[in-house]
């Protein structure tokens, strides 16, 4: 991540200048399982964040640089990967587990089943109190399936759901009425975090709105 050997000075800048309270760290399953230096660097980051009073959200972004943003985690290997992380970091009260960056292009039942396998592995490894983050569908945007109580994850310890709103999820750009349908209404019933978002004045999808005025309006609505 460009921190150098000691991430503390950079993290402290984020905390003090940006008022950061949580850092979301993307991790790759293959890198963690097969590269000792990668595991050591991750441990250094987590320790540095703890020393500064920052929360860490460990987020599986995929497997490696060539295998990112796949629709679903591998149900055969990924639960074991999270079991290893849970064994190592489950006792750290400042660490959260975001089990899959952006699920997409599957029914909710498929994603729920895979998520439950991972969460069971986390709990079996002893991380019974670690807060687990579960994203919605449509690249972690859509949590509307949770309006049906049968679709919610039950009995597996503390869970928070996550949404990733970007303006060009729809045309015209997504705004407050659509957000209510996708995640706002259910956020009144179950805990929801905005795990990722972005907008700017470029014309680049999925976040560019072409002007500072439009970008500011979008951001203001999201924060209202």
Buried (B, 14 or more C-beta within 10 A) or exposed (E): EEBEEEBBEBBBEBBEEEEBEEBBBBBBBBBBBEEEEBBEBBEBBBBBBBEBEBBBBBBBBBBEEEEEEBBBBBEEEBBBBBBBBBBBBBEBEBBBBBBBBBBBEBEBEBBBEBBBBBBBBBBEBEBEEBBBBBBBBBBBBBBBBBEEEEBBBEEBBEBBBBBBBBBBBEEEBBBEEBBBBBBBBBBEEBEBBBBBBEBBBEEEEBBBBEEEEBBEBBBEBBEE
